Amino acid sequence: MVFGCHTHLGGPLMFSPRFAGEFHALLRMSTGGTVMFATATETALATSTTSAPVLSSGEQLAVLGWEIDAHQYRVVHLAARFDEELEWLRLGHRCASAWIASQLELQASTAAEWIRVGHALRYLRLIDAAFAAHVISYAKVRILNSLGR
């Protein structure tokens, strides 16, 4: 079973039961308790007056790691769309990865990988769905994507 919630970032985040409770506790702490949950039980938990459990550093790291993957899903799709729309050309850059790298202060090869993965996910529907549902991580998406080339 997978649990999900919607954040202020505009998209669903999905978590296995192992991390769902820890994520919800961390999210409640960071948002002051305002969270929309998928089920009535989770809604009741989010609005309860009990204090959130203290998470260990390892638990916080695991929760944050899954949150990063959820954002990475959006990043690769946006990077591919940015490349396709040629906005980078109108902005005077030689390629989309150069613009992304200059704006985010990262290596052009990293930006190019985001674009490549984003484009490939359009044709790898099962991998894209698993990534979106938080069944597989970005690291696994990259590996599966490279095997499919």
N, C-alpha and C positions, 0 to 999 in steps of 0.2 A: 504494500500500500504506500502511496506517495501523498504527502500533504502539500498544499500550496496556499499562497496568500498573495495579495496584490499590495505593492508598495507605492509610495509617492513617485517612484521612478517610472511608473506607467506600465509595468508588465508583471506577469505572474512569476513568482519564484516557487520552485517545487523542491521538496525535501523528503528524504526517506524518514521513516518514523524515528530512526536513530538520532537524527539531528533536528527534527521538527520542533520539539519542546525547547531545546536550547536556543534555536534560532528565534522562536517566538519570544522567549524571555529577553534575549538580547535586543530584538526589535522593539519590544515594549519599553525597554530602558532608554533606547536611543530616540524614540519618538514620543515619549511621555505618555505611552499607553494607547495611542490612537492607531489602531491597526484593523484592517478589514480582513477577516478570516473566511475561509471557504465553508466552514461548518458551524452550526450553532454551538456545539461544544467548545470549539476553539474561540468563538466570540465570547462565550461566557468566561473562558479562561483569561482572555485579554482584558476584560473589563472588571475582573475581580479585584478586590482591594488588598489581596495578599501581596507581600513583597516578592519580587522576582528572585529566583534562586541565583546565587552567585556562581558564575561559570568559571571553571578553571581556565588557565591560559591555553591549554590544549583544546578544550571545548570551544573557546572563543576563536582560536585559529581555524578549527574545522568549519565552524559556521561562516567565518569570513571567507575562507577558501571557496565554499559553495556559492557565496554571494558574488565573489569575483567572477566565477564561471558564468553566473547568470548575466552579469554585465558584459562579459566577453562575447556572449551570444549576440547581444545587440551591437557590439563594436564591429564584429566581422561582417554582419549584414549591412550596417551603415557604411563601412569602408567599401564594400562591393558596390553599393548604390552610388556612393560619392564618385567612385571610379567610372561607373557607367554613365552618370549624368554629365561628366566632363567639367564639373565645377572647377576642378584644379587647373584646367586649361584657361578658363576665364580669369582665374586668379594669377595667371602668369607663371605657373610651375610646369616643369617638364613631364611630370607624371603624378598620379594620385599619391603614390607612396612617398614621394618627395615632400608634397604638401603636408601629409599626415605626420611625417617624421619631423618636419620643421615646427609644426604647431604643438606637437606633444612631446618634443625633445626625446625622441627615441630613434633607434636605427632604422634606416630605410628598409632594410631586409625584414624587420619585424612588421612594418606597415605593409610591405608587399605580401607577407605571409597572411596577414589579416584579410587583405583583398582577395588573395588566391582562395583561401578557405571560404570566405563569404560567397564568392562566385560558385565554387564547387558545391556548396550546400544546396544550391538551387536544384541541382541534378541528383543529389544524394538525399532524397526525401526521408528515408528511414533514419539516417544518421542525423539529419537536421531535426527531426521530430524527437529523437532521443536526447539530443543536446538541449533543445527547447524545454523538454520535460524534466531536465536535470537527471537523466538516467546515466549519461556519460559526461565526462569532463572535457574541457577544451583540449587538454593534452591527448586524450583518446581520440577526439575528433581529428586532430592533426595527424595522428598515426593512421587512422582509418582512411583519411583523405589521401594521404601519400601512397597508401597501398592501392587505392583505386585509380591512380594515374596511369 
